Amino acid sequence: MNRRIALIICFLSTISVFSQQLSLNFPHFKEKEYSLFIHQGTRTDTIARGYIDKNGYIEVNIPDSYKGYTGIVSWRIQQGGGLDFILTKTDLDIVCTEAIPNGENIQYKGNQENKFLLQYYNKQENLFRKANTIYLTLDAYQNEPESKLKVELKQEYNQLKKQFEELYTKTIKENSYSARYSRIRDFYNRIPLYQMPEVDSNNEARVLDEARRFISEEIDMEVLFTSGFWSSVISYTFEIYPNEKDFGDIMVRLLKRTSDPIVFNQLAEDLVTIVEQFAWEEAEEIIVEYLKESKRIQPKGIMYLAFERAKIQKGGKVPVLIEDGKPITISSPTLLIFYEEGCTNCDIQIRQLTEQYDRIKQKGYDIISVSADTDPEVGESSPSFPWSKNICDYDGLEGINFQNYGIFGTPTILLIDKEGKLEGRYARLEDIEVLF
């Protein structure tokens, strides 16, 4: 579902008293145009851009606002190719004298993080290559009688499983950035996290359990913040926690485990935005209630609107609407829609409301629309609606009605009873069962 979201992004500034340098020496890539990026939650920031010199050398002083950064740096060459690596608070020199860089011929001088990561991936790849060969062979022999070959292959497979579990145990005990990052990368790539699949059983349930365990007990949000996988991993949690309450409870657990205030704020804002986008009202209530109780976040921007929205609970009175400075009290069953011209899903919902107007009236509901438009010419050129009340103060999402109702994404549809109490909040007309 595409909905227009007013997403407010916070800027990260890390203050440091030391110099942090990065150099890359790749002679076979001389005079090519390049860019260097770092990752911070939903943002990817460019920290350097230019041309590799005639000797294939780049030297970058990390900008003051990012000094002390620990996380993934992405080096991209304009003509194609690049490299992702870990930068810590120390200087880092990367050297490759070969024409085709790979994990075997790139040298990292300055920290052990990248060396650990390469060793981990090499061991993992070797295990999976062997395991996959055995798996495919056993699959080819699945209809054959039990034989010495099949027994030996299964024994070898079990040995590989033990080696994988030893690799996992060693990695999870490591407290380095690279060890924690490797687990996130495996999760992102849907690689088994705790044990290799069984060769003769359905592994879907086990893989799902692994993913849930990783999210609820292991994932490091501070590392995820600088991994480049932030948005993808958070989005994937919707797949593994399709129940609203479960999702809300697990996200609160993640918030409690997040100590860095910058990461905490970003996670809180992104979660509130996402649950609003999908109209997950129960999950939003759980998350916002914790945020209010935690007193760890300033209610401004999206969070201010979320806190205001939290005041309007099902069964509670909704705020009065304001039109031309005058209050409008809702005193009859009403469908209240907040929308904006040019928002694709808004246009769909408005069209459906227009088409279903007679049916909605027969059900005993009035319709009131509140527009987020800011241009009077757009509002005046809009088609007329079959309902009589369309409110627009041309202040957009900053308008008093949007603020009072805590609306930061359109469309938002509220079902209100004759006493002015909220019956439900929706993103789509078709989800309102009482109307159909």
C-alpha positions as CSV (number, residue, x, y, z in Angstrom):
1,M,0.0,0.0,0.0
2,N,1.5,3.4,-1.0
3,R,0.7,6.2,1.4
4,R,2.3,9.6,1.5
5,I,4.2,9.9,4.8
6,A,5.7,13.1,6.2
7,L,9.0,11.5,7.4
8,I,11.2,13.8,9.5
9,I,14.9,12.7,9.5
10,C,17.2,13.7,12.3
11,F,20.8,14.6,11.5
12,L,23.7,12.9,13.3
13,S,26.7,14.8,14.5
14,T,29.5,12.9,16.2
15,I,32.1,15.1,17.9
16,S,35.7,13.9,18.2
17,V,39.0,15.3,19.3
18,F,41.2,13.2,17.1
19,S,42.0,12.9,13.4
20,Q,40.5,9.9,11.5
21,Q,42.0,9.1,8.1
22,L,41.2,6.7,5.4
23,S,43.4,5.8,2.4
24,L,42.8,3.4,-0.5
25,N,45.6,2.2,-2.9
26,F,44.2,0.5,-6.0
27,P,46.7,1.2,-8.9
28,H,44.5,-0.5,-11.5
29,F,41.7,2.0,-10.8
30,K,43.7,5.2,-11.3
31,E,42.0,8.4,-12.4
32,K,38.5,6.9,-12.1
33,E,35.7,8.9,-10.4
34,Y,34.6,7.7,-7.0
35,S,32.3,8.4,-4.1
36,L,32.4,7.3,-0.4
37,F,29.3,6.9,1.7
38,I,28.5,6.1,5.3
39,H,25.2,4.8,6.6
40,Q,23.1,6.1,9.5
41,G,19.7,4.5,9.7
42,T,17.6,5.6,6.7
43,R,20.3,7.9,5.5
44,T,23.3,7.4,3.3
45,D,25.7,10.3,3.5
46,T,28.5,11.2,1.1
47,I,31.7,11.9,3.0
48,A,34.0,12.2,-0.1
49,R,33.8,12.4,-3.8
50,G,36.5,13.0,-6.5
51,Y,39.0,11.2,-8.7
52,I,41.5,8.5,-7.8
53,D,44.9,10.0,-8.5
54,K,47.3,8.8,-11.3
55,N,48.9,6.3,-9.0
56,G,45.6,4.8,-7.9
57,Y,45.7,6.5,-4.5
58,I,43.0,8.1,-2.4
59,E,43.5,9.8,1.0
60,V,40.4,11.1,2.9
61,N,40.2,12.9,6.2
62,I,36.9,12.0,7.7
63,P,34.8,15.2,8.0
64,D,34.6,16.6,11.5
65,S,30.9,15.9,11.7
66,Y,31.6,12.2,11.2
67,K,34.9,11.7,13.0
68,G,34.7,8.7,15.4
69,Y,32.2,6.9,13.1
70,T,32.3,3.1,13.4
71,G,30.4,1.3,10.8
72,I,30.2,0.3,7.1
73,V,31.7,2.6,4.5
74,S,30.7,2.1,0.9
75,W,33.2,3.0,-1.8
76,R,31.7,3.2,-5.3
77,I,33.4,3.8,-8.6
78,Q,31.4,5.8,-11.2
79,Q,32.2,3.4,-14.0
80,G,31.1,0.4,-11.9
81,G,32.4,-1.6,-9.0
82,G,33.2,-0.8,-5.4
83,L,33.8,-2.1,-2.0
84,D,32.1,-2.2,1.4
85,F,34.3,-2.3,4.5
86,I,34.3,-1.5,8.2
87,L,35.8,1.8,9.4
88,T,36.5,2.2,13.1
89,K,37.7,5.1,15.2
90,T,41.3,4.4,14.1
91,D,42.9,5.2,10.7
92,L,42.5,2.6,8.0
93,D,44.7,1.8,4.9
94,I,43.3,-0.5,2.2
95,V,45.6,-1.8,-0.5
96,C,45.0,-4.0,-3.5
97,T,47.6,-4.3,-6.3
98,E,45.6,-6.7,-8.4
99,A,43.3,-5.8,-11.3
100,I,40.4,-7.8,-9.9
101,P,40.0,-7.2,-6.2
102,N,38.7,-10.0,-4.0
103,G,38.7,-11.3,-0.5
104,E,42.1,-12.9,-1.0
105,N,44.1,-10.0,-2.4
106,I,42.8,-6.9,-0.5
107,Q,44.9,-5.9,2.6
108,Y,43.4,-3.9,5.4
109,K,45.8,-2.1,7.7
110,G,44.6,-0.3,10.8
111,N,42.0,-2.6,12.4
112,Q,41.2,-6.2,12.6
113,E,37.5,-5.9,11.9
114,N,37.7,-6.4,8.1
115,K,40.2,-9.3,8.6
116,F,37.7,-11.1,10.9
117,L,34.9,-10.5,8.5
118,L,36.8,-12.0,5.6
119,Q,37.8,-15.0,7.6
120,Y,34.2,-15.5,8.7
121,Y,32.8,-15.3,5.2
122,N,35.5,-17.7,3.8
123,K,34.7,-20.3,6.4
124,Q,31.0,-19.9,6.0
125,E,31.2,-20.1,2.2
126,N,33.3,-23.2,2.4
127,L,30.9,-24.9,4.7
128,F,27.9,-24.1,2.6
129,R,29.6,-25.1,-0.6
130,K,30.3,-28.5,0.8
131,A,26.9,-28.9,2.4
132,N,25.1,-27.9,-0.8
133,T,27.0,-30.5,-2.8
134,I,26.0,-33.2,-0.3
135,Y,22.4,-31.9,-0.2
136,L,22.1,-32.0,-4.0
137,T,23.6,-35.5,-4.1
138,L,21.3,-36.9,-1.5
139,D,18.3,-35.3,-3.3
140,A,19.4,-37.1,-6.5
141,Y,19.4,-40.4,-4.5
142,Q,16.3,-39.8,-2.5
143,N,14.3,-42.6,-4.3
144,E,17.2,-45.0,-4.1
145,P,17.5,-47.7,-1.4
146,E,19.7,-46.9,1.6
147,S,23.3,-47.4,0.7
148,K,26.8,-46.9,2.2
149,L,27.1,-43.8,0.1
150,K,24.0,-42.2,1.5
151,V,25.0,-43.1,5.1
152,E,28.5,-41.6,4.6
153,L,27.1,-38.4,3.0
154,K,24.7,-37.9,5.9
155,Q,27.5,-38.4,8.4
156,E,29.6,-35.9,6.5
157,Y,26.7,-33.5,6.4
158,N,26.3,-33.8,10.2
159,Q,30.0,-33.0,10.6
160,L,29.6,-29.9,8.6
161,K,26.6,-28.9,10.7
162,K,28.8,-29.2,13.8
163,Q,31.5,-27.0,12.2
164,F,28.8,-24.5,11.3
165,E,27.5,-24.4,14.9
166,E,31.1,-24.0,16.2
167,L,31.5,-21.1,13.9
168,Y,28.3,-19.6,15.1
169,T,29.2,-20.1,18.8
170,K,32.6,-18.4,18.3
171,T,31.1,-15.5,16.4
172,I,28.3,-14.7,18.8
173,K,30.8,-14.7,21.7
174,E,32.8,-12.0,19.9
175,N,31.9,-8.4,20.9
176,S,33.5,-6.8,17.9
177,Y,31.6,-4.7,15.4
178,S,32.4,-7.2,12.6
179,A,31.0,-10.1,14.5
180,R,27.8,-8.4,15.3
181,Y,27.6,-7.0,11.7
182,S,28.1,-10.5,10.2
183,R,25.0,-11.8,12.0
184,I,22.9,-8.9,10.7
185,R,24.2,-9.5,7.2
186,D,23.4,-13.2,7.4
187,F,19.9,-12.3,8.6
188,Y,19.4,-9.8,5.7
189,N,20.6,-12.5,3.2
190,R,18.3,-15.2,4.8
191,I,21.3,-17.3,5.7
192,P,20.8,-19.8,8.5
193,L,21.7,-18.1,11.8
194,Y,22.1,-21.0,14.3
195,Q,22.2,-24.3,12.5
196,M,22.3,-25.6,8.9
197,P,19.1,-27.0,7.5
198,E,18.2,-30.7,7.9
199,V,18.7,-32.6,4.7
200,D,15.5,-34.6,5.0
201,S,12.9,-32.3,6.5
202,N,10.9,-29.1,5.9
203,N,12.9,-26.2,7.4
204,E,10.6,-23.3,6.9
205,A,9.3,-23.3,10.5
206,R,12.8,-23.6,11.9
207,V,14.1,-20.7,9.8
208,L,11.2,-18.5,11.0
209,D,11.9,-19.4,14.6
210,E,15.6,-18.5,14.0
211,A,14.6,-15.1,12.6
212,R,12.3,-14.3,15.5
213,R,14.9,-15.3,18.0
214,F,17.5,-13.2,16.3
215,I,15.3,-10.1,16.4
216,S,14.0,-10.5,19.9
217,E,17.2,-11.6,21.6
218,E,20.3,-10.8,19.6
219,I,20.2,-8.1,17.0
220,D,22.3,-5.0,17.9
221,M,20.4,-1.9,16.9
222,E,23.5,0.4,17.2
223,V,25.3,-1.8,14.7
224,L,22.3,-2.1,12.5
225,F,22.1,1.7,12.4
226,T,25.5,1.9,10.5
227,S,25.2,-1.3,8.6
228,G,23.3,-0.1,5.5
229,F,20.6,-2.7,6.3
230,W,18.4,-0.5,8.6
231,S,15.3,-0.1,6.5
232,S,15.4,-3.6,5.0
233,V,15.7,-5.4,8.3
234,I,13.0,-3.3,10.0
235,S,10.7,-4.0,7.0
236,Y,11.4,-7.7,7.2
237,T,10.2,-7.8,10.8
238,F,6.7,-7.2,9.5
239,E,6.9,-10.6,7.7
240,I,8.1,-12.5,10.7
241,Y,5.7,-10.8,13.1
242,P,2.4,-10.5,11.1
243,N,0.4,-10.1,14.3
244,E,0.1,-6.4,15.4
245,K,0.4,-7.1,19.1
246,D,3.4,-9.3,18.7
247,F,5.1,-6.8,16.5
248,G,4.4,-3.9,18.9
249,D,5.7,-6.0,21.9
250,I,8.9,-7.0,20.1
251,M,9.6,-3.5,18.9
252,V,9.3,-2.2,22.5
253,R,11.8,-4.8,23.4
254,L,14.2,-3.5,20.8
255,L,13.7,0.1,22.0
256,K,14.5,-0.9,25.5
257,R,17.7,-2.6,24.3
258,T,18.8,0.5,22.4
259,S,21.0,2.7,24.6
260,D,22.3,5.3,22.0
261,P,19.9,8.2,22.1
262,I,20.4,9.0,18.4
263,V,19.6,5.4,17.3
264,F,16.7,5.3,19.8
265,N,15.1,8.4,18.3
266,Q,15.6,7.2,14.7
267,L,14.1,3.8,15.6
268,A,11.2,5.3,17.4
269,E,10.3,7.7,14.5
270,D,10.7,5.0,11.9
271,L,8.5,2.5,13.8
272,V,5.8,5.1,14.4
273,T,5.9,6.0,10.7
274,I,5.7,2.4,9.5
275,V,2.9,1.3,11.8
276,E,0.9,4.4,10.7
277,Q,1.7,3.6,7.1
278,F,0.1,0.2,7.4
279,A,-2.6,1.4,9.8
280,W,-1.4,-1.0,12.5
281,E,-3.3,0.8,15.3
282,E,-2.7,-1.8,18.0
283,A,1.0,-1.9,17.3
284,E,1.1,1.9,17.3
285,E,-0.6,2.1,20.6
286,I,1.8,-0.3,22.2
287,I,4.9,1.5,20.8
288,V,3.7,5.1,21.6
289,E,2.6,4.2,25.1
290,Y,6.1,2.9,25.9
291,L,7.7,6.0,24.3
292,K,5.6,8.2,26.5
293,E,6.4,6.3,29.6
294,S,10.1,6.0,28.9
295,K,10.5,9.8,28.8
296,R,13.5,9.2,26.4
297,I,12.1,11.2,23.5
298,Q,11.1,14.8,22.9
299,P,7.5,15.0,21.5
300,K,8.2,17.0,18.4
301,G,7.6,16.5,14.7
302,I,6.2,13.1,14.0
303,M,6.5,12.1,17.6
304,Y,4.4,15.1,18.7
305,L,1.7,14.0,16.3
306,A,2.0,10.4,17.5
307,F,1.6,11.5,21.1
308,E,-1.4,13.6,20.2
309,R,-3.0,10.7,18.3
310,A,-2.4,8.5,21.4
311,K,-4.8,10.8,23.3
312,I,-7.6,9.7,20.9
313,Q,-8.4,6.2,21.9
314,K,-11.2,3.9,20.7
315,G,-14.3,4.9,22.6
316,G,-12.9,8.3,23.5
317,K,-14.1,11.7,22.3
318,V,-12.5,13.1,19.2
319,P,-11.4,16.7,19.1
320,V,-13.6,19.4,17.6
321,L,-12.9,20.3,14.0
322,I,-12.0,23.9,13.2
323,E,-13.2,25.6,10.0
324,D,-12.5,29.3,9.4
325,G,-11.6,29.6,13.1
326,K,-15.0,28.2,14.3
327,P,-15.4,24.8,16.0
328,I,-17.4,22.0,14.5
329,T,-18.6,19.4,16.9
330,I,-19.3,15.9,15.5
331,S,-22.7,14.8,16.8
332,S,-23.8,12.2,14.3
333,P,-22.2,9.0,12.9
334,T,-19.5,10.3,10.6
335,L,-16.8,9.1,8.3
336,L,-13.9,11.6,8.6
337,I,-11.1,11.4,6.0
338,F,-7.8,13.3,6.0
339,Y,-6.4,13.5,2.5
340,E,-4.2,15.4,0.1
341,E,-4.5,16.1,-3.6
342,G,-1.9,14.2,-5.7
343,C,-1.5,11.4,-3.1
344,T,-2.2,8.3,-5.2
345,N,-3.9,6.3,-2.4
346,C,-5.8,9.4,-1.3
347,D,-7.2,9.8,-4.8
348,I,-8.3,6.1,-4.8
349,Q,-10.1,6.5,-1.4
350,I,-11.8,9.7,-2.4
351,R,-13.0,8.1,-5.6
352,Q,-14.3,5.1,-3.7
353,L,-16.0,7.4,-1.2
354,T,-17.7,9.3,-4.0
355,E,-18.9,6.0,-5.6
356,Q,-20.1,4.6,-2.3
357,Y,-21.6,7.8,-1.0
358,D,-25.3,6.6,-1.3
359,R,-24.5,3.3,0.4
360,I,-22.6,5.2,3.3
361,K,-25.5,7.6,3.7
362,Q,-28.0,4.6,3.8
363,K,-25.8,3.2,6.6
364,G,-26.5,6.4,8.5
365,Y,-23.0,8.0,8.2
366,D,-22.2,11.6,7.2
367,I,-18.8,12.3,5.4
368,I,-16.4,15.1,6.3
369,S,-13.2,15.5,4.4
370,V,-10.1,17.5,5.6
371,S,-7.6,18.5,3.0
372,A,-3.8,18.9,3.5
373,D,-3.5,21.1,0.4
374,T,-1.5,24.3,0.7
375,D,-2.2,25.9,-2.7
376,P,-5.6,27.7,-2.9
377,E,-5.6,27.2,-6.7
378,V,-5.4,23.4,-6.3
379,G,-8.2,23.4,-3.8
380,E,-10.4,25.6,-6.0
381,S,-9.9,23.4,-9.0
382,S,-10.7,20.2,-7.2
383,P,-13.9,18.4,-8.2
384,S,-16.9,18.9,-6.0
385,F,-17.8,16.1,-3.6
386,P,-21.4,14.8,-3.0
387,W,-20.9,15.5,0.7
388,S,-21.2,19.1,1.8
389,K,-18.3,19.5,4.3
390,N,-14.8,19.7,2.9
391,I,-12.4,21.6,5.2
392,C,-9.1,23.2,4.1
393,D,-7.1,25.9,5.8
394,Y,-4.2,25.6,3.3
395,D,-1.7,24.9,6.1
396,G,-1.1,21.4,4.9
397,L,0.0,18.8,7.5
398,E,0.7,21.8,9.9
399,G,-3.0,22.7,9.8
400,I,-4.8,22.8,13.2
401,N,-7.0,19.8,12.4
402,F,-4.1,17.6,11.3
403,Q,-2.2,18.6,14.5
404,N,-5.2,18.1,16.8
405,Y,-5.9,14.7,15.4
406,G,-2.2,13.7,15.2
407,I,-2.4,13.0,11.5
408,F,1.0,12.7,9.7
409,G,0.2,10.4,6.9
410,T,-2.6,10.5,4.3
411,P,-5.1,9.1,3.7
412,T,-6.3,8.5,7.3
413,I,-10.0,7.6,7.8
414,L,-11.8,7.8,11.1
415,L,-15.1,6.2,11.9
416,I,-16.9,8.3,14.6
417,D,-20.2,7.5,16.3
418,K,-23.1,9.8,17.1
419,E,-21.6,10.8,20.4
420,G,-18.4,12.0,18.8
421,K,-16.4,8.9,20.0
422,L,-13.8,7.1,17.9
423,E,-14.9,3.7,16.6
424,G,-11.9,3.0,14.4
425,R,-9.0,4.3,12.4
426,Y,-8.3,3.0,8.9
427,A,-6.1,3.5,5.8
428,R,-8.6,2.1,3.3
429,L,-12.3,2.3,3.0
430,E,-12.6,-1.4,2.2
431,D,-11.3,-2.2,5.7
432,I,-14.4,-0.6,7.4
433,E,-16.6,-3.7,7.8
434,V,-19.6,-1.9,9.1
435,L,-20.0,-0.1,5.8
436,F,-20.2,-3.2,3.6
